[in-house]
Amino acid sequence: MRLICPLSINGIALAAILMAVCVFIAPARGMANAQGQSEGSQTSSAMTDVRTLDGLLDLVEKGFSRERDENRMREARFLRAKEDQAQLLAEILAEVAAREARSDTLEKSFAANEVDLAQLEESLNERLGTMGELFGVVRQVAGDMQGHVFESVTSSQLANRKDLLEKLGRGKGLPTTEDLEKLWFQLHQEMTEQGKVVRYSADVLTADGDEAKREVIRAGVFSVVSDGRYLLWDTSIQKIRELNRQPPTRYVQTVAPYEAKTDDGFGVLAVDPSRGSLLIALVDTPSPTERVQQGGVVGYAIITIGIFAGLVGIVKWVTLSITSRRVMAQRKREVVKTDNPLGRVLKIYEDNRSLVTEALELRLDQAVMEEADRLDRFMWLVRVVSVVAPLMGLLGTVTGMIQTFQAITLFGAGDPKMMAGGISEALVTTMLGLMTAAPLVVLYAFLSTSRKRVLSVLMGESSGLIATKVEDEANA
């Protein structure tokens, strides 16, 4: 009995301790999750203070009691939240029902209003009768007049016309008699102003973007001028503005004398019947300098060699003309002068008269050949450039088309302006090449004719001298 009892008591105690520890761990974890790290540390410290089984049992009992209290509090919070959610759901459902009821009411009211509106429109059409056609005509005329006023330069002088036209063109009510009279007056006023030349002060938008008050002259609805320059009515901003540059000089020269006229007589002024389209086209047309710039490097090269060859050809033509006149004068003189080819040939004949006929003929032939070489000097340059210029124009055409295809590759063919540079270079260089070659070909023809005329005289005189020599020898 002494051996069994201690073992039984120890076994029971050990089992109780293990169960207490297991039971204590679960509440301790729950308390750690619910109360935080501080309570866990307190429990751990309390657990370390337990020295007996009774203390451990008491500690486990307190843990169970605390967990039950926390569960009851949590259930109470859940129940309160459930009640609040139910109340909120009820409020939302009540608001939805109220909104649906209001929507039904509005739909019924909309349907009723549509019926009333259809009845009122039908009644209005019946009451209008023929006045409806008048209303349509007034709206159409007012709309057309509004577009005309928008594009007319008379709007820079006559203001406060758009409000009435917008009212009549967009309004749904019948126009009043006063409105009809105002519309008629504006139509008559526009027709009258189109035939007037008026000098008045207007706001002009300068090229710098500033507005300046200027005295302008309006020639009907076609042209506006000021300070010797043409102006343009810009419909996008409804203002008169300066042009970036003026049209050709022959048109601008008519402005200043026209502005200087103070009487009611007639004057000469270049007007634009298209109301600005032709003026813009003239302004956008490249000047001769800009045309040359479009040719690029090839164009400048063609112009350079063309000018150089032309100057050489003109100098050579003058020289041949002077030489030809001197040769003709030498034929009429008995005295030999060496300032011309014929005189030099005759000089050789006089110096070598004692030679035999064959030797003298060779001497004269040599002299004629030397004079021919002198006459041919620099003529080759004119001929070569007349042939090379079109070839260089063809080269510019090829480079311009290469540039065009590069633009198409990069930007596509949707925008013609992206290809305009290459096409302009191709056409301008071709034009420059032909313009350079044509006068050089004509110039070379004149040079060649003058040269042949002088050579024919030299060869004829040389043959005549040889014939004279032969006759003298035969008579001797």
Secondary structure as GFF3:
##gff-version 3
##sequence-region A 1 476
A	DSSP	alpha_helix	4	35	.	.	.	ID=ss1
A	DSSP	alpha_helix	37	49	.	.	.	ID=ss2
A	DSSP	alpha_helix	53	128	.	.	.	ID=ss3
A	DSSP	alpha_helix	131	151	.	.	.	ID=ss4
A	DSSP	three_ten_helix	153	156	.	.	.	ID=ss5
A	DSSP	alpha_helix	162	170	.	.	.	ID=ss6
A	DSSP	alpha_helix	177	193	.	.	.	ID=ss7
A	DSSP	beta_strand	197	205	.	.	.	ID=ss8
A	DSSP	beta_strand	211	219	.	.	.	ID=ss9
A	DSSP	beta_strand	223	226	.	.	.	ID=ss10
A	DSSP	beta_strand	229	234	.	.	.	ID=ss11
A	DSSP	beta_strand	239	242	.	.	.	ID=ss12
A	DSSP	alpha_helix	249	252	.	.	.	ID=ss13
A	DSSP	alpha_helix	255	260	.	.	.	ID=ss14
A	DSSP	alpha_helix	277	284	.	.	.	ID=ss15
A	DSSP	alpha_helix	288	294	.	.	.	ID=ss16
A	DSSP	alpha_helix	296	332	.	.	.	ID=ss17
A	DSSP	alpha_helix	341	351	.	.	.	ID=ss18
A	DSSP	alpha_helix	357	376	.	.	.	ID=ss19
A	DSSP	alpha_helix	379	411	.	.	.	ID=ss20
A	DSSP	alpha_helix	417	475	.	.	.	ID=ss21
###
